[in-house]
Amino acid sequence: MKQLEKDTVCYYCYGCNKLLLENFNGIKHCNGFAPAYSNWQERYYKALKEEKNE
């Protein structure tokens, strides 16, 4: 499994079977998202801003 980027919701999720796929890069929108952090939205939007500024 590849290391997930902080600009994907998968980075802040408890996980699913997709994480077992070797070439899975993560996604930005997910219907089955289960947050692993209480402040996941703040962290996620901060990562998106940083990506946009690069």
C-alpha positions as CSV (number, residue, x, y, z in Angstrom):
1,M,0.0,0.0,0.0
2,K,1.2,3.5,-0.9
3,Q,1.4,6.3,1.7
4,L,-1.8,8.4,1.4
5,E,-1.5,12.1,0.7
6,K,-3.1,14.5,3.2
7,D,-5.3,16.1,0.5
8,T,-7.4,12.9,0.3
9,V,-10.2,12.1,2.7
10,C,-8.8,8.6,3.0
11,Y,-5.9,10.0,5.0
12,Y,-8.5,11.0,7.7
13,C,-10.7,7.8,7.5
14,Y,-10.7,4.6,9.5
15,G,-10.3,2.8,6.3
16,C,-12.0,0.4,3.9
17,N,-11.1,-2.5,1.6
18,K,-9.9,-0.1,-1.0
19,L,-6.8,0.6,1.2
20,L,-5.7,-2.9,0.6
21,L,-5.2,-2.3,-3.1
22,E,-1.6,-1.7,-3.9
23,N,-2.1,1.1,-6.4
24,F,-4.9,2.9,-4.5
25,N,-4.0,6.7,-4.2
26,G,-7.0,7.8,-2.3
27,I,-10.0,9.9,-3.3
28,K,-11.4,13.3,-2.4
29,H,-15.1,12.3,-2.1
30,C,-16.4,9.1,-0.4
31,N,-19.9,8.0,0.5
32,G,-18.7,5.6,3.2
33,F,-16.3,8.0,5.0
34,A,-15.8,7.2,8.7
35,P,-13.8,10.0,10.3
36,A,-10.8,9.0,12.4
37,Y,-10.2,12.5,13.8
38,S,-12.6,14.8,15.5
39,N,-11.1,17.8,13.6
40,W,-10.7,16.0,10.3
41,Q,-12.4,18.8,8.3
42,E,-10.0,21.5,9.6
43,R,-7.0,19.3,8.8
44,Y,-8.3,18.3,5.4
45,Y,-9.1,21.9,4.2
46,K,-5.7,23.0,5.5
47,A,-4.0,20.3,3.4
48,L,-6.1,21.4,0.4
49,K,-5.0,25.0,0.8
50,E,-1.4,24.0,1.1
51,E,-1.6,21.9,-2.1
52,K,-3.2,24.8,-4.0
53,N,-0.5,27.1,-2.9
54,E,2.3,24.8,-4.1
